[in-house]
Amino acid sequence: MIELESVYKSYPGSESYAVDNVSFTVERGEFLGLIGESGCGKTTTLKLINRLVESNSGTIVVGGDDVQKRDPVELRRNIGYVFQGIGLFPHYSVEKNVAAVPDLLGWDTERTQRRVCEMLSLVGLAPDVYRHRRPSELSGGQQQRVGVARALVAEPEVVLMDEPFGALDPITRAELQEEFGRIQRDLGLTVIMVTHDMTEVLLMADRIAVMKEGRILQIGTPRELLTEPAHDYVREIVEMPKRRADRLEELMQRETQDDCGKNS
């Protein structure tokens, strides 16, 4: 469904590649997590797929078509895109924000309104309650739900996500992670999600690609990365959630011991 073959990307003034000989395939209906530290090239890789930036060389295929042979505007209209900044039009209603792509595609009003209501319901926002509100009248979690609805409204088979839940509080973030996972499975979406949160990607993705300095160090299932890390950096990053859990357990044990000491 998505295939990158020997893709390179450098920016003017840089002596190194932001994306350095990257190759991977994402099958139809698969959820790939792309993880690495800031500046490793993961967001650039995502933007190469829908031609928000152009590669120096290599081949990128989406749905059997070389993206370089597609009109970039048409390409983007057929790929859902969700990002951390949400990017809602502040002076548009929720309904008009979600309807932006169908309007560009020339859908008739009845079809657009019906689809907008379906998408708002899908992401847990009652259409009668929310469709006429402005983004400023929504919480951060509600705004991100609208962003997901907008990305899915034109029935894309591919969805690209760049730190989609990074700006949310932990409770809302966990809720949206679970809900989007359900939506992805129910609709059979092909998803690539960029994140720096290893716990998030371990719980959500079918496979994980670990990037460092523009290169893919390892691609595998969560289990493969946890049990067979192919690089010291991969081992370090996948062990981070476990180290945090161990610290929490140690803290709980210490608090329990302190309480017992006070009561003795």
TORKEVO-209305 format. One record per atom (N, C-alpha, C): x, y, z. Coordinates in steps of 0.2 Angstrom, whole numbers, plus 5000, padded with zeros to 4 digits. Each point is the difference from the previous one (the first is absolute). Example, Ala and Ser with C-alpha at 12.3 -4.5 7.8 and 13.67 -1.06 7.14 Angstrom:
REM TORKEVO-209305
506649725039499650065000500450065000499850054996500450065001499650055003
END
This chain:
REM TORKEVO-209305
500449945000499650065000500450065000500550005004500550065000500749975000500450024995500749975000500550064999500550005004500650054999500649954998500350034995500649964997500650054999500549995004500650045000499950074999499650035005499850075000500550045004500250064997500550045003499750075000500150045005499850075000500550045004500250064997500450045004499750074999500250055005499850075000500550044998499950064996500550054999500450025006500750004999500450025005500249955005499749944999500249945005500549954996500549985004500549964997499849925001499449995003499849935001499349994997499849945000499349994997499549995006499550045000499449995005499749934999500049984994499749934999500649964996500349955002500649974997499949934998499849994994499949934997499549965004499450035001499549975003499649954996499849945002499649964996499649965005499349994998499649965004499350004997499649955001499449984998499450005005499550034999499450005004499449964997499849955002499549964997499350035001499549994995499350025001499849985007499750055003499749995007500549995006500650024998500549995006500150075003500250005006500250055004500750005002500450054997500750005001500250065004500349995006500250065004500850024998500150064999500650034999500350045005500549975004500250035006500850025000500250055003500750025001500050075003500650025002500150065004499950064995499950065003499950064996500550014995499850024993500550014995500349944997499749945001500249944997499849994993499550044998499849994993499349974999499749985006499349974999499550044997499950075002499550044997500150014993500750014998500150014993499849944996500249945003499749944996499350004999499650025005499350014999499850044995500350065000499850064995500249984993500549954999500249984994499549964996499649965005499549964997499450044997499850055002499550044997500350064997500650014999500450054996499950075003499950005006500150075003500750025000500549954999500750024998500249954995500550024996500149954994500749975002500149944998500649965001500550024995500649985002500650014995500049954995499949935003500049954995499649945004499949954996499749945003499250004997499749945002499349994998499550005006499550034999499449995005499449994996499749945002499449984997499449995005499450034998499450005005499549974995499749945003499449974996500249984993500649984999500349984993500250054996500050075002500250054996500650045002500450014996500650045002499850075001500150035006499750065002500350064996500649994997500350054996499650014993499649954999499650014994499350025001499850015006499450035002500050075002499550044998499950075002500050005007500550045003500050005008499450025003499650054998499450025003499549945000499949974994499649945000500249955005500649995000500349945004499850025007500150065003499950025007499249995001499650014995499350005002499849935001500449954998499849935001500449965005500450045004500449985006499850045006499749975005499850035006500750025004499950065003500650035003499850035007500349975005499850035007500750015003500050075003500650025003499950035007500650015004499950025007499750075000500150054996499850065000499250014998499749944998499349994999499950044993500150075000499950034994499350024997499650005005499350024998499950084998499650014996499950074998499650035005500250055004499750035006499450034999499850034994499450044998499549954997500249944999499549954997499649965006499449984999499749965005500349934999499949965005500249935000499849964993499450014998499749974994500450034994500150065000500450034994500749975000500350005006500749975000500049934997499649965002499949934998499949994993499650054997499750004994500550034995500650025002500550034996500249964993500249945002500249964994499449984995499549985003499449984996499850064995500050065003499950064996500550014995500649995001500550004995499949954994499749945002499949954996499450014996499650055001499450014997499449965002500049975006499449965002499450045001499449974998499450045001499950015008499550055001499950025007499849945005499549974997499749945004500549955002500449984995500549955001500550025005500250075000500550025004499750015007499450025001499750015007499949935003499849954996499949935003500749975002500550014996500649985002500350035006500050075000500250035006499749985006499349995000499749975006500249935002500249964995500249935001500750015003500450044998500750005003500050035007499650055001500050035007499749955005499549964998499849945004500549955001500449994995500649955000500550025005500150065001500650025005499750025006499349995001499750015007499850075001499850044995499850075001499350004997499550015004499350004998499950064995499849984993499950054995499650065002499449995003499550055002500350055005500549975004500350045006500650044997500449974996500650034998500150034993499649984996500250024993500050084998499650045004500050074999500450045005500449965004500550045004500650024997500450055002500650024998500649965004500649994997500549975003500250035007499950065001500150045006499549975006499549974998499549985005500149935001500549974998500249935001500649995005500049945003500649995004500549974995500749995003500549984995499849934997499849955005499849944998499450004994499550045001499550014995500250034994500550045000500350034994500449944996500349965004500449954996499549954997499549995004499449954997499850034993499950075000499850034994500549994994500750005002500549994996500049934997499949955004499949944998499449994995499450035002499549994995500150034994500350065000500250034993500549964996500449975003500549954997499749944996499449985003499749944998499450014996499850074999499350014997500049984993500550014996500049984993500249934998499949965006500149934999500749984997500550025003500749984998500249935002500449974996500249935003500750015004500350064999500650015003500050065005500250005006500050055005500750015002500350065000500650025003499950045006500449995006499850035006500750025003500150065001500650035003499950035007500249965005499950015007499350025002499549964998499350035000499750015007500349965005499850015007500550035005500550034997500550025004499950065004499550054998499950065004499449995005499749945001499549985004500249985007499550015005500149985007500049925000500349975004500149935000499449965000499450025003499449965000499750014993499950064998499750014993500549964995500650005000500549974996499849925000500049975005499849935001499449984997499550055001499349984997500050014992500450054998500050014992500449944997500549985003500449954998499649934999499649995005499649945000499550014995499750054999499450014995500350004993500650034999500250004993500249934998500349965005500249934998499449974998499450015004499449964998499850024993500050074998499850034994500449974994500749995001500549984996499849934998499949965005499849924999499350004996499550035003499450004997499950024992500450054998500050034994500649964995500449975003500549974996500550054998500250055003500450054998500749985000500450034995500749995000500350075003500449995005500250065004500750005002500350064999500750015002500050055005500249995006500050055006500750015002500150075000500750025003499850025007500549985005500050015007500650005003500150035006500649995004499949965006499449975001499749975006500049924998500549975003500149924999499449975003499750025005499449965003499550004995499850064998499550014995500149964994500550004997500149964994500049925001500349985006499949935002499349985000499650045003499349985001499650004994500250054995499550014995500249974993500749994999500249984993500149934999499949984994500149934998500749994999500450054997500750005000500350065001500650015002500350065002500750004996500150074998500650014996500450055005500649985002500450055004500550044996500050065000500450054996500650035005500550014997500650045003500450034995500150075000500450034995499849994993499450004999499749994993500049934997500249955004500049934998499549965004499849944997499649955003500549955004499950005006500549955003499749935001499350005001499749935000499250014999499749954997499350004999499849935002499550005005499749945002499450015004499749945002499450005004500250035007499650025004500250025007500349945004499849944999500349955003500749994998500150004993500750004997500550055003499850065000500450055003500249995007499549985004500149995007500449945002500049954996500449945001500649994996500050034994500650004996500250074997500250045004500250074998500749994996500050034994500649994995500550065001499950045005500550065001499950025007500650035002500050035007499450055001500050044995499550065001499349975000499849954996499449965000499949975007500549975003499949975007499850055005500450064999499950055005499350035000499750014994499450044999499449955002500149934998499449965002500049985007500650015004500049985007499850065004499950064997499850065004499349995004499549984996499449995004500049955006500449954999500149955006500450035005500550044999500450045005499550055004499650034996499550045004499549965004499849954998499549955004500449985006500649984999500449985006500150055005500150064998500150065005499450015003499450004997499350015003499949945005500249944999499949945004500550015006500650034999500450015006499850055004499750064997499750055004499449985004499649964997499449975004500249965006500549954999500349965005500350055006500350054998500350045005499550045004499450024997499550035003499649955005500049944998499649955004500549995006500649994999500549995006500050065005499950064997500050065004499450005004499449984997499350005004500149955005500349944999500049955005500450025006500650044998500450025006499650055004499650044997499750055004499449975004499849954998499449965004500349955005500649995000500349955005500150035007
END
